[in-house]
Amino acid sequence: MTQIARSAVFIGFEALCRANGLDPLSLLPRCALDPEVLQRRDLYVPYARFGQALALAAERSGNPLFGLHLSRLHDYLIFGPFGLLLAQAESFPEVLRLTRNYVHLHAQGIELATLEQGDALEMRYSLTLREHIDTRQLLELGLGVVHRSLGSLFGDAWRPRRLEIRHEARAPLPHYEAFFGCEVRFGQARNAFITDRALVNHRPLAQAAPLRSHLLAEFAGQADIAEDPVAQLCYVLQSILTTGEASLPVAARLLGQHPRVLQKTLQARGVSFRTLLDRVRYQEACQQLRQSGQSITELALHLGYGDETAFSRAFRRWSGVSPQAWRQRANAGPINPSRCARP
């Protein structure tokens, strides 16, 4: 099975290519990638092809730090659903749990593990792709994003003592040490940050301001939700469905509200949280049944259900038919859009 990544991995790629004298529109097809990935964040692309594009850009531009430079344009909020959850994490262990559970929603093949040794914490970053490609640029991009994300979440508490990287340096060592702010060793047995064990006891910095800025930027591009709190909640729910954590407390925190305040807002508009969650799930289910080939079991998990039975029962309640029957009808001819508007 091909390992995939959200096209959000291309954020900043076009600007960085042009800054390095490259034309990304001609470069991407050489890696079997459609330039449309530069315009949208919600497409899925083979992760190995993205790695090939990074390697080709580094080679063609003569910039061995291309991947590292791209990481300057990324932070945890590009991670989509799981990035939104990171923004409301309350501890370092929770950040790790969310990353281990959901990083595959952003890009597949990445693993993060920790090992405590005395007063030190070793944070290992591994990248395993089935395709045999040059992953050095991709790996340096990933290490850079981890470094920037932890810096955003923990501030000065994130001060790595050392970074160990398996491959050999592609550029003078001072460039790497200036970026990471610590000693960097190449040709090591693993890819790992070595930092203070005390980090595990630190709470993440409040992310309300950057999160709100991020959401407002998303809302601004969609006139129908910019001033509508119900539409904003639906947007957040749709964003985090795949994590299985689409609950009232989580959604309220992401919107910067107390759960009771959000409930009162919904009541004033004559809707409930459960009704909106069902509506979002139904709309997403209709779209996936029509456009994707994933199995009903996979779709159930995608929508945050524990099993296929629970999803099928809910879908029949919404539509009057089973998911399989709805898909067959959709494939046979056009479906009235109003039938997907709400359960």
N, C-alpha and C positions, 0 to 999 in steps of 0.2 A: 504494500500500500504506500502511495506517495505521501510523504510528510508535507504538510501545508502550513502556510502562514497567512495572517491577515495582510492585505495590501498596505496597511498602516506602516509596515516596515519600510516603505518607500518615502515616508515623510522626510523632506529635506534633500532627497536624492537628486531631484532635478536641479535645485539651486546649487548643490555642491558640485554636480557634474559641470554646470556652466561656469562656476567659479574656477574650475580646473581645466577649462578649455575644451570640454566635451559636449557632444550633442546627445542627450539621453534618449531622444526619440529615435535615433539610428542605432544606439548602443543596445537598447533593450531587446529589439527583435533578434539580435545575434545570440541572445540567450533564450529565445523562444518565449519572450514576454511581450504582452500587449502594452503599449504606452498608456493605455487607459488606467493602468495601476497607479499612475502618477496623479490621477484626478480623484480617485475614490479610495476610501479606507476600508470598505466592507467587502471587497473581493477576496478570494482565496487564491493563492499562487503556490506552486511547488517551492518549498523553502530552499531547496538546493539550487534552483534557478536564480533566486535572489542572491545566494552566495556566489554564483558564477558571475552575476552582474557586478557585484562588489569587486571581485577579483579582476574582472576585465576593466572596470573603471580605474582601479589602482594601477594596472599595467599600462593602459593607454595614456593616462595622465602623468605617469611617472611619479605619482604620489603614494608612497608605501604606507602612509597613515590615513588613507581614504576612509576605511572603516571606523577608525578611532575618531576622525573628524566628523563623521556622520553622527556618531553618538552624542556629540555636543548639541544636536538638534532634536534629541529624543529625551523624554523622561517617562516616569511611570504612567502618566496619563495617556500615552499612546497605546497602552496595552488593552484598551477597550474595556470589556466587562470586568476583567479582573483588575485592571487599573483603577476603576471606580471603587472596587472593594478595598484595594490597598489604601485609598484615600481616607477610609474610615476605620482602618485597623487600629487597635488599642495597645498593641505590644509587639516586640520584636518576634516572639514565637508565632504570633498571629500573622505577621507579615510573611514568615517562612511557610506557614501552613497554607495561606492563600496562594503563594507562589507555587508551591509543590502541587497543589490541587488544580490550579487553573492556568498555569503558564501555557499549557498546550492549546488554550483557546486563542492565544496570540500567535504562537509559533511552536511547532512540534519538533521534538528532538532535544530540547533544553532540559537540563536537570540541575537543581541546586541542592547541595547537601552541606551540613555543618558538622564539625567535630571539635569538641572542647578539650583543650590540652593545657592543664594548669591555669595560668592567667590569660591564655590566648584562645582565640576562637578562629578556627580555620573554616572558611566558607569556600567550598569547591563548586566550580562552574564547569559543567560538561556539555558538550555538543556532539550528538551522535546522529549522523545522517547515513541513510542506506546507500545513497549515491556516493561514488568516489570522486570528490571534487576538492579543490584547494579551499580549505575552510579558514585560513588564517585571518583574512579580512572580516569574515563573519564572526569569528571568535573574538577578535579585538573590538568589534562593534558591540557584541554582547557584554563583554567585560566593562566597556565604557558606559553602557546603559545601566548596568547593575551599580556601578560606582556613582553615577549621577542620581539614580533613583534613591539609593540609600542616603546620599547626601541631602536630597530634598526631604526625605521622611524623617531623618534623625539629626540633621544639622551637624554641629561640631562633634557630636557623639560618634559619628562615623569618621574615624581617622585610621585607615589601615596602616599597619606597620610595614607591610611588605606585600607585594603581588608577585606570584610565581606563574609563569606562562610556559607551556610545553614547547612551543616552537621557538625558533631562533628569531632574534630581533630583525625587523625589516628596515629600521631607521636608527639613527643614533640614540643611545639610551636616555640622554637628558630629555628628549622629547616625550618619552613615556613617563618619566619620573615627574616632569612638570605637570603632565595631565592628571596623573593619579595622586600626586602629592606624597609619594612614598618611594621606598626602594623597589625597583622592579628587577626580577631575575628571570632570564630566559633559559630555555633548554632544561626545564625542570620536569619532574615526574608527573605533575598535575597542573591544572589551572586553578589557582586558589588565592583568595585574599586572606592574609593573616592580620587579625585585628584584636582589640582588647575583648576579653570574655565579658567584661562589664556591660558590653553593648546589649546583651540579652535582657538586662534589667531596665533598659531605657524605654520610655514611651515615645511613640512617634510624635513629631511636632504637629500642632493643629494644622490641618490641611483645608480648613473651610474656605479661606480666601482663594488659593489656587484652584480648588475644586469648583468653587462658584464661578470663577473667571472662565474655566474650561467649559462648564455647562452653559453659561451665558453665551459664549462664542458659538456653541453648537445650536442653541436656541435661536440666536440672531439670524442664522442662515435659513431658518424655517419660520416664515411669518405666522403660520397657524399655531405655533406653540409659544412664540415669544412672550405673549401676555396671558397665556392660559395655564393656570396651575394644574388643571386636570390633564391637559395635553403634556405638560412637562413631566408629570408623574408617569404617564404612559410611556414617554420616551425613556425614562430611567428604567422602568420595569422591562421594557423591550431590550435594553442594553445589558441587563444582568440576568435575564432568563436562564441562559445557559449555565450559570454558576450554581443554580439550585438554591440561591439565597435571596430570592425576590420576596422579601418580607416587609411588613410595614416599618419596623424599626430601621432596617437597612436603607430602605428607600427614603425615609424621613431624614436620616443622617446625610445621605447624599444630596438632598435638597436643602440642607441646612435648617431643618425644622425639627421641633419636638413631635413625636408621633401623635400626641393628643391634638396639637395644633393642626397637623395635616388631616387628622380624622375630622375635625370640625370644619375645615375648609371643604372637604369632600361632602360632608353632610349638608353644608349650606348650598351645595350644587346638586343635591339629590342623588348622589352616588356613593357607593361604598368601596373600600379598598379591594375587597374580594371580587366585586363586580368588575372593576377595572382590570384586575389581574387576569380574570377569566377572559375578558375582552381582548387583552393583549395576547394571551396564549392562543385564543381562537384565531385571531388574525394571522399570527405567526404560523400556526398549524396549517391554515389554508394556503398560505404562500409557499410553505415548504412542501406540502403535498402536491401542489401544482407544479413547482419548479425544480424540486430536487428529487433524486432517486433514493434517498436514504430510507432505511426500513422504518416500520412503525415503532419498533423498539428504540432505534436510534433517535427518532423524532421525539418520543416520550422523554428520553433523557435530556435531549436538547431543550425541551420546554420546562425542565425542572421536576418532572414526575419520577417517582421511584421505580415504576415499572410500566409496562405496556398496558396492563389491565386498567390501572387508574386513569391513564390518559384516554383510552378507548371509551371508558364509561363517561368521562367528562365530555369528550367530543360528541358522543351520541346525544348527551343531554343538550349540548349547544345546537347541534345541526339536525338531529333526528335520524342520522345515519352513522354508520361506522366510518372510521378514517379510510379503510380500504375502499368502501363503497363511494365515498366522496371523491377519492383520487380517481377511481374508474370513471365517474361522471365528468370530472374535470378533463381527463384525457380524451373523452369522447366528444367534447364540445365546450363552448364558452360557458363560464359560470357567471351568473348575475352577481356583480360586485357587492350588491346590498346583502347578499347571503353571507358575506364574510365580514360585514361591517361590525357586527357585535353578536354575541351568543344570545 
